[in-house]
Amino acid sequence: MTSATQAPSAAPHPALNRPNMVSVGTVVWLSSELMFFAGLFAMYFTLRSTSSELWAMETEKLNVPFALVNTVILVSSSFSCQFGVFAAERLQPRRTGGVFALARWGMVEWFLLTFFMGAIFVSVQAYEYAELVSEGVALSSNPFGSAFYITTGFHGIHVIGGLIAFLFIIGRAFIARQFGHFEATSAIVTSYYWHFVDVVWIGLFLIIYFLQ
């Protein structure tokens, strides 16, 4: 009687879940941006420590309620941005219902709302700059003016960069024949940047407008 021999089956190798390199690269880049803003914070505190009386006088010219409303607008844009990410993860580029049916909005609608709120933030900040300049607070007027405009100005440039990125993502969603994982990944990494910009502004707002 012959006995059949059965070769032992090789154990299947576990699947390797490699991180998305675009996401990893974005996180690494944002880490370098964090160091950049840390340098701006250090500059602000250094100038403030050497001109405490000037700071006490100049910060009285800041319109805190006005800036608070603008901050709420920017922070709210992070929520609309995240809803856009959820839609992108569902591979839903555009709405499937009425304009006021928010539950059926797609990535484009949520990102457009985020864009408009970000644009309002930049516009209001420009208006605040004009008001402060009219009160004698300019970039070259004193250390406070230099610190204020450099820190908030660089943040504003980053916000404008985020707005351009949203337009790019929205445009890609319209021209793409099929909205897939590549487009969704672009939307997700853009949200990383936008959330980062919002968190940085919260720190700037608390330090500049409330830390006396």
PyMOL commands that set and color helices and strands:
alter all, ss='L'
color gray80, all
select helices_A, chain A and resi 21-50+52-61+64-89+102-104+107-134+143-175+181-210
alter helices_A, ss='H'
color red, helices_A
deselect
rebuild
show_as cartoon
